[in-house]
Amino acid sequence: MTYSVEQIVAILKKRQGQRTLTDFAKSLGITKVYLSDIYRKRRDPGPAILEYLGFEKLVTEPRYVRRDSAA
């Protein structure tokens, strides 16, 4: 199963829960601005985000797959 950027962002927002953008970004080791850019679809989720969520980016198409099911 593959996931779109929108689905990845939705999962990320769910994982954020009630934490502030600043606190959540800090826990991920990224900046608040970068996290905000991901939420606003200005930037794609990078390796730190994908690692946290357990995903990796497919090179052949702009979709995402869980690492445990990647070929």
PQR file with spaces between the fields and no chain letter, atoms N, CA, C, O and H, PARSE charges and radii, in Angstrom:
ATOM       1  N    MET     1       0.834   -1.180    0.000 -0.4000 1.5000
ATOM       2  CA   MET     1       0.000    0.000    0.000 -0.0000 2.0000
ATOM       3  C    MET     1       0.882    1.248    0.000  0.5500 1.7000
ATOM       4  O    MET     1       1.868    1.314    0.734 -0.5500 1.4000
ATOM       5  N    THR     2       0.536    2.214   -0.802 -0.4000 1.5000
ATOM       6  CA   THR     2       1.280    3.471   -0.838 -0.0000 2.0000
ATOM       7  C    THR     2       0.443    4.591   -0.221  0.5500 1.7000
ATOM       8  O    THR     2      -0.782    4.497   -0.146 -0.5500 1.4000
ATOM       9  H    THR     2      -0.265    2.161   -1.399  0.4000 1.0000
ATOM      10  N    TYR     3       1.111    5.634    0.210 -0.4000 1.5000
ATOM      11  CA   TYR     3       0.479    6.765    0.868 -0.0000 2.0000
ATOM      12  C    TYR     3       0.845    8.053    0.147  0.5500 1.7000
ATOM      13  O    TYR     3       1.977    8.209   -0.312 -0.5500 1.4000
ATOM      14  H    TYR     3       2.107    5.710    0.149  0.4000 1.0000
ATOM      15  N    SER     4      -0.093    8.967    0.047 -0.4000 1.5000
ATOM      16  CA   SER     4       0.165   10.271   -0.555 -0.0000 2.0000
ATOM      17  C    SER     4       0.788   11.200    0.487  0.5500 1.7000
ATOM      18  O    SER     4       0.789   10.897    1.680 -0.5500 1.4000
ATOM      19  H    SER     4      -1.012    8.841    0.420  0.4000 1.0000
ATOM      20  N    VAL     5       1.311   12.321    0.028 -0.4000 1.5000
ATOM      21  CA   VAL     5       1.854   13.323    0.939 -0.0000 2.0000
ATOM      22  C    VAL     5       0.763   13.778    1.905  0.5500 1.7000
ATOM      23  O    VAL     5       1.020   13.969    3.094 -0.5500 1.4000
ATOM      24  H    VAL     5       1.310   12.567   -0.942  0.4000 1.0000
ATOM      25  N    GLU     6      -0.441   13.948    1.396 -0.4000 1.5000
ATOM      26  CA   GLU     6      -1.552   14.386    2.242 -0.0000 2.0000
ATOM      27  C    GLU     6      -1.822   13.386    3.364  0.5500 1.7000
ATOM      28  O    GLU     6      -2.113   13.782    4.493 -0.5500 1.4000
ATOM      29  H    GLU     6      -0.649   13.793    0.430  0.4000 1.0000
ATOM      30  N    GLN     7      -1.729   12.104    3.063 -0.4000 1.5000
ATOM      31  CA   GLN     7      -1.941   11.079    4.079 -0.0000 2.0000
ATOM      32  C    GLN     7      -0.813   11.086    5.114  0.5500 1.7000
ATOM      33  O    GLN     7      -1.057   10.920    6.309 -0.5500 1.4000
ATOM      34  H    GLN     7      -1.493   11.782    2.146  0.4000 1.0000
ATOM      35  N    ILE     8       0.407   11.278    4.651 -0.4000 1.5000
ATOM      36  CA   ILE     8       1.554   11.356    5.557 -0.0000 2.0000
ATOM      37  C    ILE     8       1.382   12.541    6.509  0.5500 1.7000
ATOM      38  O    ILE     8       1.612   12.417    7.712 -0.5500 1.4000
ATOM      39  H    ILE     8       0.605   11.414    3.680  0.4000 1.0000
ATOM      40  N    VAL     9       0.980   13.676    5.967 -0.4000 1.5000
ATOM      41  CA   VAL     9       0.779   14.872    6.783 -0.0000 2.0000
ATOM      42  C    VAL     9      -0.341   14.638    7.802  0.5500 1.7000
ATOM      43  O    VAL     9      -0.225   15.060    8.953 -0.5500 1.4000
ATOM      44  H    VAL     9       0.794   13.777    4.989  0.4000 1.0000
ATOM      45  N    ALA    10      -1.404   13.981    7.396 -0.4000 1.5000
ATOM      46  CA   ALA    10      -2.501   13.685    8.317 -0.0000 2.0000
ATOM      47  C    ALA    10      -2.027   12.787    9.463  0.5500 1.7000
ATOM      48  O    ALA    10      -2.402   13.006   10.615 -0.5500 1.4000
ATOM      49  H    ALA    10      -1.498   13.639    6.461  0.4000 1.0000
ATOM      50  N    ILE    11      -1.218   11.794    9.157 -0.4000 1.5000
ATOM      51  CA   ILE    11      -0.664   10.908   10.187 -0.0000 2.0000
ATOM      52  C    ILE    11       0.229   11.707   11.129  0.5500 1.7000
ATOM      53  O    ILE    11       0.186   11.521   12.345 -0.5500 1.4000
ATOM      54  H    ILE    11      -0.913   11.617    8.221  0.4000 1.0000
ATOM      55  N    LEU    12       1.034   12.591   10.563 -0.4000 1.5000
ATOM      56  CA   LEU    12       1.938   13.417   11.354 -0.0000 2.0000
ATOM      57  C    LEU    12       1.155   14.319   12.308  0.5500 1.7000
ATOM      58  O    LEU    12       1.506   14.441   13.481 -0.5500 1.4000
ATOM      59  H    LEU    12       1.069   12.742    9.575  0.4000 1.0000
ATOM      60  N    LYS    13       0.099   14.947   11.806 -0.4000 1.5000
ATOM      61  CA   LYS    13      -0.723   15.817   12.653 -0.0000 2.0000
ATOM      62  C    LYS    13      -1.386   15.026   13.780  0.5500 1.7000
ATOM      63  O    LYS    13      -1.506   15.514   14.904 -0.5500 1.4000
ATOM      64  H    LYS    13      -0.186   14.848   10.853  0.4000 1.0000
ATOM      65  N    LYS    14      -1.812   13.811   13.472 -0.4000 1.5000
ATOM      66  CA   LYS    14      -2.418   12.970   14.496 -0.0000 2.0000
ATOM      67  C    LYS    14      -1.396   12.626   15.578  0.5500 1.7000
ATOM      68  O    LYS    14      -1.721   12.624   16.766 -0.5500 1.4000
ATOM      69  H    LYS    14      -1.715   13.415   12.559  0.4000 1.0000
ATOM      70  N    ARG    15      -0.166   12.338   15.167 -0.4000 1.5000
ATOM      71  CA   ARG    15       0.895   12.017   16.124 -0.0000 2.0000
ATOM      72  C    ARG    15       1.263   13.233   16.987  0.5500 1.7000
ATOM      73  O    ARG    15       1.691   13.086   18.132 -0.5500 1.4000
ATOM      74  H    ARG    15       0.097   12.340   14.202  0.4000 1.0000
ATOM      75  N    GLN    16       1.089   14.438   16.418 -0.4000 1.5000
ATOM      76  CA   GLN    16       1.391   15.647   17.182 -0.0000 2.0000
ATOM      77  C    GLN    16       0.449   15.772   18.365  0.5500 1.7000
ATOM      78  O    GLN    16       0.850   16.186   19.452 -0.5500 1.4000
ATOM      79  H    GLN    16       0.742   14.557   15.488  0.4000 1.0000
ATOM      80  N    GLY    17      -0.793   15.413   18.147 -0.4000 1.5000
ATOM      81  CA   GLY    17      -1.774   15.478   19.229 -0.0000 2.0000
ATOM      82  C    GLY    17      -1.943   16.888   19.748  0.5500 1.7000
ATOM      83  O    GLY    17      -2.106   17.828   18.970 -0.5500 1.4000
ATOM      84  H    GLY    17      -1.119   15.076   17.264  0.4000 1.0000
ATOM      85  N    GLN    18      -1.905   17.038   21.061 -0.4000 1.5000
ATOM      86  CA   GLN    18      -2.112   18.339   21.707 -0.0000 2.0000
ATOM      87  C    GLN    18      -0.814   19.135   21.888  0.5500 1.7000
ATOM      88  O    GLN    18      -0.837   20.256   22.395 -0.5500 1.4000
ATOM      89  H    GLN    18      -1.773   16.275   21.693  0.4000 1.0000
ATOM      90  N    ARG    19       0.309   18.556   21.475 -0.4000 1.5000
ATOM      91  CA   ARG    19       1.580   19.272   21.629 -0.0000 2.0000
ATOM      92  C    ARG    19       1.620   20.505   20.733  0.5500 1.7000
ATOM      93  O    ARG    19       1.012   20.521   19.663 -0.5500 1.4000
ATOM      94  H    ARG    19       0.328   17.645   21.063  0.4000 1.0000
ATOM      95  N    THR    20       2.322   21.515   21.163 -0.4000 1.5000
ATOM      96  CA   THR    20       2.480   22.706   20.338 -0.0000 2.0000
ATOM      97  C    THR    20       3.377   22.382   19.149  0.5500 1.7000
ATOM      98  O    THR    20       4.128   21.407   19.170 -0.5500 1.4000
ATOM      99  H    THR    20       2.816   21.501   22.033  0.4000 1.0000
ATOM     100  N    LEU    21       3.290   23.199   18.129 -0.4000 1.5000
ATOM     101  CA   LEU    21       4.133   23.030   16.950 -0.0000 2.0000
ATOM     102  C    LEU    21       5.606   23.072   17.354  0.5500 1.7000
ATOM     103  O    LEU    21       6.413   22.274   16.878 -0.5500 1.4000
ATOM     104  H    LEU    21       2.680   23.992   18.112  0.4000 1.0000
ATOM     105  N    THR    22       5.944   24.008   18.232 -0.4000 1.5000
ATOM     106  CA   THR    22       7.331   24.157   18.691 -0.0000 2.0000
ATOM     107  C    THR    22       7.812   22.906   19.422  0.5500 1.7000
ATOM     108  O    THR    22       8.894   22.394   19.134 -0.5500 1.4000
ATOM     109  H    THR    22       5.289   24.657   18.618  0.4000 1.0000
ATOM     110  N    ASP    23       7.016   22.417   20.359 -0.4000 1.5000
ATOM     111  CA   ASP    23       7.412   21.227   21.128 -0.0000 2.0000
ATOM     112  C    ASP    23       7.508   19.987   20.237  0.5500 1.7000
ATOM     113  O    ASP    23       8.434   19.188   20.374 -0.5500 1.4000
ATOM     114  H    ASP    23       6.137   22.833   20.593  0.4000 1.0000
ATOM     115  N    PHE    24       6.562   19.836   19.342 -0.4000 1.5000
ATOM     116  CA   PHE    24       6.575   18.665   18.467 -0.0000 2.0000
ATOM     117  C    PHE    24       7.777   18.709   17.532  0.5500 1.7000
ATOM     118  O    PHE    24       8.464   17.703   17.354 -0.5500 1.4000
ATOM     119  H    PHE    24       5.810   20.486   19.232  0.4000 1.0000
ATOM     120  N    ALA    25       8.032   19.869   16.937 -0.4000 1.5000
ATOM     121  CA   ALA    25       9.186   20.006   16.046 -0.0000 2.0000
ATOM     122  C    ALA    25      10.478   19.707   16.786  0.5500 1.7000
ATOM     123  O    ALA    25      11.353   19.015   16.266 -0.5500 1.4000
ATOM     124  H    ALA    25       7.474   20.686   17.082  0.4000 1.0000
ATOM     125  N    LYS    26      10.597   20.227   17.996 -0.4000 1.5000
ATOM     126  CA   LYS    26      11.794   19.986   18.796 -0.0000 2.0000
ATOM     127  C    LYS    26      11.979   18.496   19.076  0.5500 1.7000
ATOM     128  O    LYS    26      13.097   17.984   19.029 -0.5500 1.4000
ATOM     129  H    LYS    26       9.886   20.789   18.419  0.4000 1.0000
ATOM     130  N    SER    27      10.882   17.807   19.365 -0.4000 1.5000
ATOM     131  CA   SER    27      10.973   16.367   19.648 -0.0000 2.0000
ATOM     132  C    SER    27      11.403   15.576   18.414  0.5500 1.7000
ATOM     133  O    SER    27      11.976   14.493   18.532 -0.5500 1.4000
ATOM     134  H    SER    27       9.973   18.223   19.403  0.4000 1.0000
ATOM     135  N    LEU    28      11.123   16.126   17.223 -0.4000 1.5000
ATOM     136  CA   LEU    28      11.517   15.477   15.971 -0.0000 2.0000
ATOM     137  C    LEU    28      12.927   15.866   15.522  0.5500 1.7000
ATOM     138  O    LEU    28      13.488   15.254   14.613 -0.5500 1.4000
ATOM     139  H    LEU    28      10.658   17.006   17.127  0.4000 1.0000
ATOM     140  N    GLY    29      13.486   16.880   16.163 -0.4000 1.5000
ATOM     141  CA   GLY    29      14.813   17.358   15.784 -0.0000 2.0000
ATOM     142  C    GLY    29      14.788   18.236   14.544  0.5500 1.7000
ATOM     143  O    GLY    29      15.772   18.317   13.810 -0.5500 1.4000
ATOM     144  H    GLY    29      13.030   17.377   16.902  0.4000 1.0000
ATOM     145  N    ILE    30      13.654   18.896   14.316 -0.4000 1.5000
ATOM     146  CA   ILE    30      13.523   19.801   13.178 -0.0000 2.0000
ATOM     147  C    ILE    30      13.029   21.155   13.680  0.5500 1.7000
ATOM     148  O    ILE    30      12.649   21.291   14.843 -0.5500 1.4000
ATOM     149  H    ILE    30      12.855   18.830   14.913  0.4000 1.0000
ATOM     150  N    THR    31      13.035   22.150   12.802 -0.4000 1.5000
ATOM     151  CA   THR    31      12.571   23.472   13.198 -0.0000 2.0000
ATOM     152  C    THR    31      11.059   23.582   13.067  0.5500 1.7000
ATOM     153  O    THR    31      10.420   22.853   12.308 -0.5500 1.4000
ATOM     154  H    THR    31      13.343   22.039   11.857  0.4000 1.0000
ATOM     155  N    LYS    32      10.516   24.511   13.828 -0.4000 1.5000
ATOM     156  CA   LYS    32       9.083   24.796   13.767 -0.0000 2.0000
ATOM     157  C    LYS    32       8.699   25.271   12.365  0.5500 1.7000
ATOM     158  O    LYS    32       7.629   24.929   11.862 -0.5500 1.4000
ATOM     159  H    LYS    32      11.035   25.103   14.445  0.4000 1.0000
ATOM     160  N    VAL    33       9.565   26.053   11.744 -0.4000 1.5000
ATOM     161  CA   VAL    33       9.299   26.566   10.395 -0.0000 2.0000
ATOM     162  C    VAL    33       9.220   25.415    9.390  0.5500 1.7000
ATOM     163  O    VAL    33       8.337   25.395    8.532 -0.5500 1.4000
ATOM     164  H    VAL    33      10.434   26.332   12.153  0.4000 1.0000
ATOM     165  N    TYR    34      10.132   24.470    9.497 -0.4000 1.5000
ATOM     166  CA   TYR    34      10.126   23.324    8.595 -0.0000 2.0000
ATOM     167  C    TYR    34       8.848   22.501    8.772  0.5500 1.7000
ATOM     168  O    TYR    34       8.226   22.098    7.789 -0.5500 1.4000
ATOM     169  H    TYR    34      10.849   24.486   10.193  0.4000 1.0000
ATOM     170  N    LEU    35       8.457   22.253   10.026 -0.4000 1.5000
ATOM     171  CA   LEU    35       7.237   21.500   10.286 -0.0000 2.0000
ATOM     172  C    LEU    35       6.023   22.253    9.740  0.5500 1.7000
ATOM     173  O    LEU    35       5.138   21.647    9.136 -0.5500 1.4000
ATOM     174  H    LEU    35       8.962   22.580   10.824  0.4000 1.0000
ATOM     175  N    SER    36       5.980   23.543    9.946 -0.4000 1.5000
ATOM     176  CA   SER    36       4.890   24.362    9.420 -0.0000 2.0000
ATOM     177  C    SER    36       4.834   24.285    7.899  0.5500 1.7000
ATOM     178  O    SER    36       3.754   24.192    7.316 -0.5500 1.4000
ATOM     179  H    SER    36       6.699   24.035   10.437  0.4000 1.0000
ATOM     180  N    ASP    37       5.997   24.322    7.261 -0.4000 1.5000
ATOM     181  CA   ASP    37       6.053   24.217    5.798 -0.0000 2.0000
ATOM     182  C    ASP    37       5.521   22.869    5.314  0.5500 1.7000
ATOM     183  O    ASP    37       4.875   22.802    4.269 -0.5500 1.4000
ATOM     184  H    ASP    37       6.875   24.397    7.735  0.4000 1.0000
ATOM     185  N    ILE    38       5.780   21.816    6.047 -0.4000 1.5000
ATOM     186  CA   ILE    38       5.248   20.494    5.695 -0.0000 2.0000
ATOM     187  C    ILE    38       3.732   20.510    5.808  0.5500 1.7000
ATOM     188  O    ILE    38       3.035   20.035    4.912 -0.5500 1.4000
ATOM     189  H    ILE    38       6.305   21.870    6.896  0.4000 1.0000
ATOM     190  N    TYR    39       3.222   21.053    6.900 -0.4000 1.5000
ATOM     191  CA   TYR    39       1.775   21.114    7.107 -0.0000 2.0000
ATOM     192  C    TYR    39       1.080   21.951    6.038  0.5500 1.7000
ATOM     193  O    TYR    39      -0.052   21.656    5.655 -0.5500 1.4000
ATOM     194  H    TYR    39       3.788   21.439    7.628  0.4000 1.0000
ATOM     195  N    ARG    40       1.749   22.987    5.561 -0.4000 1.5000
ATOM     196  CA   ARG    40       1.169   23.857    4.533 -0.0000 2.0000
ATOM     197  C    ARG    40       1.487   23.391    3.117  0.5500 1.7000
ATOM     198  O    ARG    40       1.169   24.069    2.141 -0.5500 1.4000
ATOM     199  H    ARG    40       2.669   23.227    5.872  0.4000 1.0000
ATOM     200  N    LYS    41       2.115   22.231    3.022 -0.4000 1.5000
ATOM     201  CA   LYS    41       2.469   21.587    1.748 -0.0000 2.0000
ATOM     202  C    LYS    41       3.433   22.425    0.906  0.5500 1.7000
ATOM     203  O    LYS    41       3.418   22.372   -0.324 -0.5500 1.4000
ATOM     204  H    LYS    41       2.373   21.680    3.816  0.4000 1.0000
ATOM     205  N    ARG    42       4.265   23.194    1.596 -0.4000 1.5000
ATOM     206  CA   ARG    42       5.325   23.953    0.920 -0.0000 2.0000
ATOM     207  C    ARG    42       6.565   23.087    0.726  0.5500 1.7000
ATOM     208  O    ARG    42       7.361   23.308   -0.186 -0.5500 1.4000
ATOM     209  H    ARG    42       4.278   23.237    2.595  0.4000 1.0000
ATOM     210  N    ARG    43       6.712   22.091    1.611 -0.4000 1.5000
ATOM     211  CA   ARG    43       7.844   21.164    1.541 -0.0000 2.0000
ATOM     212  C    ARG    43       7.333   19.763    1.811  0.5500 1.7000
ATOM     213  O    ARG    43       6.341   19.570    2.515 -0.5500 1.4000
ATOM     214  H    ARG    43       6.065   21.912    2.353  0.4000 1.0000
ATOM     215  N    ASP    44       8.021   18.795    1.244 -0.4000 1.5000
ATOM     216  CA   ASP    44       7.684   17.390    1.497 -0.0000 2.0000
ATOM     217  C    ASP    44       8.343   16.928    2.789  0.5500 1.7000
ATOM     218  O    ASP    44       9.373   17.467    3.194 -0.5500 1.4000
ATOM     219  H    ASP    44       8.827   18.952    0.673  0.4000 1.0000
ATOM     220  N    PRO    45       7.756   15.942    3.427 -0.5600 1.5000
ATOM     221  CA   PRO    45       8.386   15.384    4.633  0.2800 2.0000
ATOM     222  C    PRO    45       9.745   14.785    4.287  0.5500 1.7000
ATOM     223  O    PRO    45       9.873   14.020    3.331 -0.5500 1.4000
ATOM     224  N    GLY    46      10.743   15.136    5.066 -0.4000 1.5000
ATOM     225  CA   GLY    46      12.095   14.644    4.824 -0.0000 2.0000
ATOM     226  C    GLY    46      12.391   13.386    5.617  0.5500 1.7000
ATOM     227  O    GLY    46      11.507   12.822    6.262 -0.5500 1.4000
ATOM     228  H    GLY    46      10.638   15.758    5.843  0.4000 1.0000
ATOM     229  N    PRO    47      13.645   12.949    5.565 -0.5600 1.5000
ATOM     230  CA   PRO    47      14.040   11.697    6.211  0.2800 2.0000
ATOM     231  C    PRO    47      13.725   11.615    7.704  0.5500 1.7000
ATOM     232  O    PRO    47      13.312   10.557    8.179 -0.5500 1.4000
ATOM     233  N    ALA    48      13.909   12.701    8.455 -0.4000 1.5000
ATOM     234  CA   ALA    48      13.644   12.665    9.897 -0.0000 2.0000
ATOM     235  C    ALA    48      12.166   12.393   10.173  0.5500 1.7000
ATOM     236  O    ALA    48      11.828   11.616   11.065 -0.5500 1.4000
ATOM     237  H    ALA    48      14.244   13.560    8.069  0.4000 1.0000
ATOM     238  N    ILE    49      11.301   13.030    9.411 -0.4000 1.5000
ATOM     239  CA   ILE    49       9.860   12.843    9.571 -0.0000 2.0000
ATOM     240  C    ILE    49       9.471   11.423    9.172  0.5500 1.7000
ATOM     241  O    ILE    49       8.745   10.742    9.895 -0.5500 1.4000
ATOM     242  H    ILE    49      11.577   13.661    8.686  0.4000 1.0000
ATOM     243  N    LEU    50       9.956   10.991    8.026 -0.4000 1.5000
ATOM     244  CA   LEU    50       9.614    9.657    7.535 -0.0000 2.0000
ATOM     245  C    LEU    50      10.121    8.577    8.480  0.5500 1.7000
ATOM     246  O    LEU    50       9.431    7.584    8.712 -0.5500 1.4000
ATOM     247  H    LEU    50      10.545   11.545    7.438  0.4000 1.0000
ATOM     248  N    GLU    51      11.307    8.758    9.020 -0.4000 1.5000
ATOM     249  CA   GLU    51      11.860    7.801    9.981 -0.0000 2.0000
ATOM     250  C    GLU    51      10.970    7.727   11.224  0.5500 1.7000
ATOM     251  O    GLU    51      10.664    6.641   11.716 -0.5500 1.4000
ATOM     252  H    GLU    51      11.867    9.564    8.831  0.4000 1.0000
ATOM     253  N    TYR    52      10.567    8.876   11.714 -0.4000 1.5000
ATOM     254  CA   TYR    52       9.698    8.943   12.891 -0.0000 2.0000
ATOM     255  C    TYR    52       8.386    8.199   12.658  0.5500 1.7000
ATOM     256  O    TYR    52       7.894    7.505   13.547 -0.5500 1.4000
ATOM     257  H    TYR    52      10.815    9.758   11.315  0.4000 1.0000
ATOM     258  N    LEU    53       7.829    8.345   11.476 -0.4000 1.5000
ATOM     259  CA   LEU    53       6.546    7.725   11.151 -0.0000 2.0000
ATOM     260  C    LEU    53       6.685    6.284   10.675  0.5500 1.7000
ATOM     261  O    LEU    53       5.693    5.561   10.584 -0.5500 1.4000
ATOM     262  H    LEU    53       8.228    8.910   10.754  0.4000 1.0000
ATOM     263  N    GLY    54       7.914    5.861   10.370 -0.4000 1.5000
ATOM     264  CA   GLY    54       8.128    4.500    9.892 -0.0000 2.0000
ATOM     265  C    GLY    54       7.873    4.340    8.406  0.5500 1.7000
ATOM     266  O    GLY    54       7.462    3.272    7.952 -0.5500 1.4000
ATOM     267  H    GLY    54       8.720    6.448   10.445  0.4000 1.0000
ATOM     268  N    PHE    55       8.118    5.403    7.644 -0.4000 1.5000
ATOM     269  CA   PHE    55       7.921    5.373    6.199 -0.0000 2.0000
ATOM     270  C    PHE    55       9.238    5.638    5.479  0.5500 1.7000
ATOM     271  O    PHE    55      10.215    6.086    6.080 -0.5500 1.4000
ATOM     272  H    PHE    55       8.452    6.270    8.012  0.4000 1.0000
ATOM     273  N    GLU    56       9.243    5.357    4.200 -0.4000 1.5000
ATOM     274  CA   GLU    56      10.342    5.766    3.328 -0.0000 2.0000
ATOM     275  C    GLU    56       9.732    6.223    2.013  0.5500 1.7000
ATOM     276  O    GLU    56       8.648    5.784    1.629 -0.5500 1.4000
ATOM     277  H    GLU    56       8.450    4.994    3.712  0.4000 1.0000
ATOM     278  N    LYS    57      10.436    7.103    1.337 -0.4000 1.5000
ATOM     279  CA   LYS    57       9.933    7.650    0.085 -0.0000 2.0000
ATOM     280  C    LYS    57      10.307    6.726   -1.072  0.5500 1.7000
ATOM     281  O    LYS    57      11.445    6.268   -1.177 -0.5500 1.4000
ATOM     282  H    LYS    57      11.316    7.460    1.650  0.4000 1.0000
ATOM     283  N    LEU    58       9.344    6.465   -1.924 -0.4000 1.5000
ATOM     284  CA   LEU    58       9.621    5.687   -3.130 -0.0000 2.0000
ATOM     285  C    LEU    58      10.264    6.599   -4.162  0.5500 1.7000
ATOM     286  O    LEU    58       9.822    7.730   -4.360 -0.5500 1.4000
ATOM     287  H    LEU    58       8.419    6.837   -1.839  0.4000 1.0000
ATOM     288  N    VAL    59      11.292    6.115   -4.808 -0.4000 1.5000
ATOM     289  CA   VAL    59      12.000    6.916   -5.799 -0.0000 2.0000
ATOM     290  C    VAL    59      11.231    6.953   -7.110  0.5500 1.7000
ATOM     291  O    VAL    59      11.312    7.939   -7.843 -0.5500 1.4000
ATOM     292  H    VAL    59      11.652    5.196   -4.647  0.4000 1.0000
ATOM     293  N    THR    60      10.498    5.912   -7.415 -0.4000 1.5000
ATOM     294  CA   THR    60       9.840    5.784   -8.711 -0.0000 2.0000
ATOM     295  C    THR    60       8.560    6.593   -8.853  0.5500 1.7000
ATOM     296  O    THR    60       8.116    6.862   -9.969 -0.5500 1.4000
ATOM     297  H    THR    60      10.432    5.111   -6.820  0.4000 1.0000
ATOM     298  N    GLU    61       7.969    6.981   -7.736 -0.4000 1.5000
ATOM     299  CA   GLU    61       6.738    7.760   -7.790 -0.0000 2.0000
ATOM     300  C    GLU    61       6.604    8.588   -6.514  0.5500 1.7000
ATOM     301  O    GLU    61       7.169    8.227   -5.481 -0.5500 1.4000
ATOM     302  H    GLU    61       8.330    6.762   -6.830  0.4000 1.0000
ATOM     303  N    PRO    62       5.875    9.677   -6.574 -0.5600 1.5000
ATOM     304  CA   PRO    62       5.758   10.528   -5.383  0.2800 2.0000
ATOM     305  C    PRO    62       4.729   10.006   -4.392  0.5500 1.7000
ATOM     306  O    PRO    62       3.787   10.712   -4.031 -0.5500 1.4000
ATOM     307  N    ARG    63       4.914    8.774   -3.957 -0.4000 1.5000
ATOM     308  CA   ARG    63       4.054    8.156   -2.960 -0.0000 2.0000
ATOM     309  C    ARG    63       4.962    7.589   -1.882  0.5500 1.7000
ATOM     310  O    ARG    63       6.183    7.567   -2.040 -0.5500 1.4000
ATOM     311  H    ARG    63       5.679    8.200   -4.251  0.4000 1.0000
ATOM     312  N    TYR    64       4.377    7.139   -0.804 -0.4000 1.5000
ATOM     313  CA   TYR    64       5.154    6.642    0.322 -0.0000 2.0000
ATOM     314  C    TYR    64       4.668    5.261    0.726  0.5500 1.7000
ATOM     315  O    TYR    64       3.512    4.895    0.514 -0.5500 1.4000
ATOM     316  H    TYR    64       3.385    7.157   -0.676  0.4000 1.0000
ATOM     317  N    VAL    65       5.585    4.507    1.313 -0.4000 1.5000
ATOM     318  CA   VAL    65       5.259    3.142    1.717 -0.0000 2.0000
ATOM     319  C    VAL    65       5.878    2.900    3.091  0.5500 1.7000
ATOM     320  O    VAL    65       6.945    3.432    3.394 -0.5500 1.4000
ATOM     321  H    VAL    65       6.525    4.805    1.486  0.4000 1.0000
ATOM     322  N    ARG    66       5.217    2.108    3.914 -0.4000 1.5000
ATOM     323  CA   ARG    66       5.790    1.739    5.211 -0.0000 2.0000
ATOM     324  C    ARG    66       7.064    0.934    4.970  0.5500 1.7000
ATOM     325  O    ARG    66       7.111    0.093    4.072 -0.5500 1.4000
ATOM     326  H    ARG    66       4.350    1.676    3.668  0.4000 1.0000
ATOM     327  N    ARG    67       8.086    1.191    5.766 -0.4000 1.5000
ATOM     328  CA   ARG    67       9.372    0.528    5.574 -0.0000 2.0000
ATOM     329  C    ARG    67       9.275   -0.974    5.655  0.5500 1.7000
ATOM     330  O    ARG    67       9.961   -1.664    4.901 -0.5500 1.4000
ATOM     331  H    ARG    67       8.047    1.874    6.496  0.4000 1.0000
ATOM     332  N    ASP    68       8.461   -1.509    6.527 -0.4000 1.5000
ATOM     333  CA   ASP    68       8.386   -2.958    6.686 -0.0000 2.0000
ATOM     334  C    ASP    68       7.766   -3.663    5.492  0.5500 1.7000
ATOM     335  O    ASP    68       7.878   -4.883    5.372 -0.5500 1.4000
ATOM     336  H    ASP    68       7.904   -0.949    7.140  0.4000 1.0000
ATOM     337  N    SER    69       7.104   -2.906    4.592 -0.4000 1.5000
ATOM     338  CA   SER    69       6.507   -3.535    3.405 -0.0000 2.0000
ATOM     339  C    SER    69       7.203   -3.092    2.119  0.5500 1.7000
ATOM     340  O    SER    69       6.738   -3.417    1.026 -0.5500 1.4000
ATOM     341  H    SER    69       7.013   -1.915    4.690  0.4000 1.0000
ATOM     342  N    ALA    70       8.310   -2.354    2.232 -0.4000 1.5000
ATOM     343  CA   ALA    70       9.033   -1.896    1.041 -0.0000 2.0000
ATOM     344  C    ALA    70       9.754   -3.069    0.389  0.5500 1.7000
ATOM     345  O    ALA    70      10.262   -3.966    1.061 -0.5500 1.4000
ATOM     346  H    ALA    70       8.688   -2.089    3.120  0.4000 1.0000
ATOM     347  N    ALA    71       9.782   -3.034   -0.926 -0.4000 1.5000
ATOM     348  CA   ALA    71      10.459   -4.110   -1.659 -0.0000 2.0000
ATOM     349  C    ALA    71      11.946   -3.918   -1.675  0.5500 1.7000
ATOM     350  O    ALA    71      12.667   -4.733   -2.250 -0.5500 1.4000
ATOM     351  H    ALA    71       9.370   -2.305   -1.472  0.4000 1.0000
